[in-house]
């Protein structure tokens, strides 16, 4: 990478110490080298707006963006995640590597425009449509990395181990043939995926046992030995049926089993964790693992509502992700998280713990901190040594122009949404201006052509 420098001044910025004005930021090679409030403007590029630390998206399957609207027709009685999954299997049945890259790039464009600046991609489609590995077993992982390079998205790639079709080693179904590897084959895939992200300026790699129903206890132990450092993400306790099947298999609930049998700590992100007992909620909070919440997808699938209040009161750490990418909006995920708690508890401003706290600020600060932990990169703060990722809100937006401080976040999350985003900077480079990604037209033209072919 060619060495680069940039010196900015933001009108307003949210620093770890709180709101500040005339904030000078020195950037070298994509990272923040100095931060100064009340900085002189001479020799700096003025950015008119309200700068927030970029929000990480801790859970996504980018290919599912192409499914948007395809599973919104009433199915059989008991329509649920499990019937939605059949639509997903049919959709990915014909995707080529080019298709995967095109859809991923389009999704990343919309994520960046929607206020996400870093992505943990939980990537489980590895093989060709007949289940045979590509010559490069990490071919599709490399396509995700290529999309990140094209769009400027900060990437944590999470190649997924998927070995069985259900608890107790049930054989995979025909719809899962593109996912399946044993641990030995996964180790090769993981090494090649590391090579793919090594070509990016700043990226990370982690491991992802898909779920307890798809990875045996023995395979989980072997998988953890492959990557003793870095993020570990897993789907867990998303649906009631999953909990019931886990109880039938092991006599324990999924989160209970995981906390008893795996070294769950700050490396881990437990995605969804929707159906927990009070004891599981307390234990998960104490473990230091991140609860990876995907509120819009969880609502779309009818999964249920996470116990956010007790989890936060116990000191739990959370972040948000876009999962199925049915809608790509960072403030929308935060709003849906709070609204789900309001519906559950029949109250307002539920997640803040103290009287007078801004709900928008609690949501944003929490999701940034947890998301940064989950992606395993130096992101999530406007501070020295962190990646220079910023979301800049438009101070002239009607809902932001009459307020200040934490009220900016309240209005961004609950009222204005992504319409308040003026620009987005990732690794010191402006990728979104006036609300639009700089490569939107070309990337979306490819996406439309690809989707027209796929959908016939």
ChimeraX attribute file (.defattr): number of C-alpha atoms within 10 A of each C-alpha:
attribute: neighborCount
match mode: 1-to-1
recipient: residues
	/A:1	6
	/A:2	4
	/A:3	7
	/A:4	11
	/A:5	13
	/A:6	16
	/A:7	18
	/A:8	20
	/A:9	28
	/A:10	24
	/A:11	19
	/A:12	25
	/A:13	26
	/A:14	21
	/A:15	17
	/A:16	13
	/A:17	8
	/A:18	9
	/A:19	17
	/A:20	19
	/A:21	16
	/A:22	20
	/A:23	24
	/A:24	25
	/A:25	26
	/A:26	20
	/A:27	24
	/A:28	18
	/A:29	19
	/A:30	23
	/A:31	25
	/A:32	24
	/A:33	18
	/A:34	16
	/A:35	18
	/A:36	15
	/A:37	18
	/A:38	14
	/A:39	16
	/A:40	12
	/A:41	15
	/A:42	8
	/A:43	9
	/A:44	16
	/A:45	14
	/A:46	16
	/A:47	17
	/A:48	17
	/A:49	20
	/A:50	26
	/A:51	28
	/A:52	25
	/A:53	28
	/A:54	28
	/A:55	32
	/A:56	32
	/A:57	35
	/A:58	35
	/A:59	32
	/A:60	22
	/A:61	19
	/A:62	25
	/A:63	25
	/A:64	19
	/A:65	22
	/A:66	27
	/A:67	19
	/A:68	12
	/A:69	9
	/A:70	12
	/A:71	16
	/A:72	10
	/A:73	8
	/A:74	8
	/A:75	11
	/A:76	8
	/A:77	7
	/A:78	9
	/A:79	13
	/A:80	15
	/A:81	16
	/A:82	13
	/A:83	15
	/A:84	15
	/A:85	14
	/A:86	12
	/A:87	13
	/A:88	19
	/A:89	15
	/A:90	11
	/A:91	17
	/A:92	21
	/A:93	16
	/A:94	13
	/A:95	18
	/A:96	15
	/A:97	18
	/A:98	12
	/A:99	22
	/A:100	22
	/A:101	25
	/A:102	28
	/A:103	26
	/A:104	28
	/A:105	31
	/A:106	25
	/A:107	27
	/A:108	28
	/A:109	28
	/A:110	22
	/A:111	24
	/A:112	32
	/A:113	29
	/A:114	26
	/A:115	32
	/A:116	30
	/A:117	30
	/A:118	29
	/A:119	28
	/A:120	28
	/A:121	28
	/A:122	25
	/A:123	23
	/A:124	21
	/A:125	25
	/A:126	28
	/A:127	23
	/A:128	20
	/A:129	17
	/A:130	12
	/A:131	17
	/A:132	13
	/A:133	19
	/A:134	13
	/A:135	8
	/A:136	15
	/A:137	21
	/A:138	25
	/A:139	19
	/A:140	26
	/A:141	29
	/A:142	22
	/A:143	20
	/A:144	29
	/A:145	26
	/A:146	20
	/A:147	23
	/A:148	24
	/A:149	18
	/A:150	15
	/A:151	23
	/A:152	26
	/A:153	25
	/A:154	30
	/A:155	28
	/A:156	29
	/A:157	28
	/A:158	27
	/A:159	27
	/A:160	26
	/A:161	31
	/A:162	29
	/A:163	26
	/A:164	24
	/A:165	19
	/A:166	20
	/A:167	20
	/A:168	18
	/A:169	14
	/A:170	12
	/A:171	13
	/A:172	16
	/A:173	11
	/A:174	12
	/A:175	18
	/A:176	20
	/A:177	22
	/A:178	21
	/A:179	21
	/A:180	25
	/A:181	20
	/A:182	14
	/A:183	19
	/A:184	13
	/A:185	13
	/A:186	22
	/A:187	17
	/A:188	13
	/A:189	23
	/A:190	25
	/A:191	13
	/A:192	18
	/A:193	25
	/A:194	20
	/A:195	15
	/A:196	22
	/A:197	23
	/A:198	14
	/A:199	13
	/A:200	17
	/A:201	14
	/A:202	19
	/A:203	23
	/A:204	19
	/A:205	27
	/A:206	27
	/A:207	26
	/A:208	27
	/A:209	25
	/A:210	24
	/A:211	26
	/A:212	24
	/A:213	24
	/A:214	24
	/A:215	25
	/A:216	19
	/A:217	16
	/A:218	9
	/A:219	18
	/A:220	20
	/A:221	14
	/A:222	14
	/A:223	22
	/A:224	16
	/A:225	10
	/A:226	15
	/A:227	15
	/A:228	12
	/A:229	13
	/A:230	18
	/A:231	24
	/A:232	26
	/A:233	30
	/A:234	22
	/A:235	21
	/A:236	25
	/A:237	25
	/A:238	24
	/A:239	20
	/A:240	13
	/A:241	12
	/A:242	20
	/A:243	19
	/A:244	15
	/A:245	18
	/A:246	22
	/A:247	15
	/A:248	13
	/A:249	14
	/A:250	12
	/A:251	12
	/A:252	16
	/A:253	22
	/A:254	27
	/A:255	24
	/A:256	18
	/A:257	16
	/A:258	17
	/A:259	15
	/A:260	11
	/A:261	12
	/A:262	12
	/A:263	13
	/A:264	18
	/A:265	16
	/A:266	18
	/A:267	20
	/A:268	26
	/A:269	32
	/A:270	24
	/A:271	26
	/A:272	27
	/A:273	25
	/A:274	25
	/A:275	23
	/A:276	21
	/A:277	13
	/A:278	12
	/A:279	10
	/A:280	19
	/A:281	24
	/A:282	18
	/A:283	18
	/A:284	27
	/A:285	22
	/A:286	16
	/A:287	17
	/A:288	20
	/A:289	24
	/A:290	30
	/A:291	29
	/A:292	30
	/A:293	30
	/A:294	27
	/A:295	27
	/A:296	26
	/A:297	20
	/A:298	23
	/A:299	14
	/A:300	16
	/A:301	20
	/A:302	14
	/A:303	19
	/A:304	19
	/A:305	21
	/A:306	24
	/A:307	18
	/A:308	21
	/A:309	16
	/A:310	15
	/A:311	22
	/A:312	18
	/A:313	13
	/A:314	15
	/A:315	14
	/A:316	23
	/A:317	25
	/A:318	28
	/A:319	30
	/A:320	32
	/A:321	32
	/A:322	28
	/A:323	28
	/A:324	24
	/A:325	24
	/A:326	16
	/A:327	19
	/A:328	25
	/A:329	24
	/A:330	28
	/A:331	26
	/A:332	23
	/A:333	25
	/A:334	26
	/A:335	22
	/A:336	19
	/A:337	23
	/A:338	24
	/A:339	20
	/A:340	20
	/A:341	20
	/A:342	15
	/A:343	12
	/A:344	14
	/A:345	11
	/A:346	10
	/A:347	10
	/A:348	13
	/A:349	15
	/A:350	19
	/A:351	23
	/A:352	19
	/A:353	14
	/A:354	8
	/A:355	7
	/A:356	7
	/A:357	13
	/A:358	18
	/A:359	24
	/A:360	25
	/A:361	18
	/A:362	17
	/A:363	24
	/A:364	23
	/A:365	20
	/A:366	19
	/A:367	28
	/A:368	24
	/A:369	19
	/A:370	27
	/A:371	31
	/A:372	25
	/A:373	26
	/A:374	34
	/A:375	33
	/A:376	22
	/A:377	22
	/A:378	15
	/A:379	28
	/A:380	27
	/A:381	24
	/A:382	25
	/A:383	21
	/A:384	15
	/A:385	16
	/A:386	20
	/A:387	27
	/A:388	29
	/A:389	30
	/A:390	29
	/A:391	27
	/A:392	28
	/A:393	28
	/A:394	23
	/A:395	21
	/A:396	13
	/A:397	15
	/A:398	12
	/A:399	18
	/A:400	22
	/A:401	11
	/A:402	11
	/A:403	14
	/A:404	15
	/A:405	17
	/A:406	18
	/A:407	17
	/A:408	22
	/A:409	26
	/A:410	25
	/A:411	19
	/A:412	25
	/A:413	25
	/A:414	17
	/A:415	16
	/A:416	19
	/A:417	20
	/A:418	19
	/A:419	15
	/A:420	25
	/A:421	26
	/A:422	23
	/A:423	24
	/A:424	29
	/A:425	23
	/A:426	23
	/A:427	24
	/A:428	24
	/A:429	17
	/A:430	16
	/A:431	23
	/A:432	26
	/A:433	15
	/A:434	16
	/A:435	21
	/A:436	19
	/A:437	22
	/A:438	16
	/A:439	16
	/A:440	17
	/A:441	11
	/A:442	10
	/A:443	21
	/A:444	18
	/A:445	12
	/A:446	15
	/A:447	21
	/A:448	15
	/A:449	11
	/A:450	19
	/A:451	15
	/A:452	9
	/A:453	10
	/A:454	15
	/A:455	10
	/A:456	6
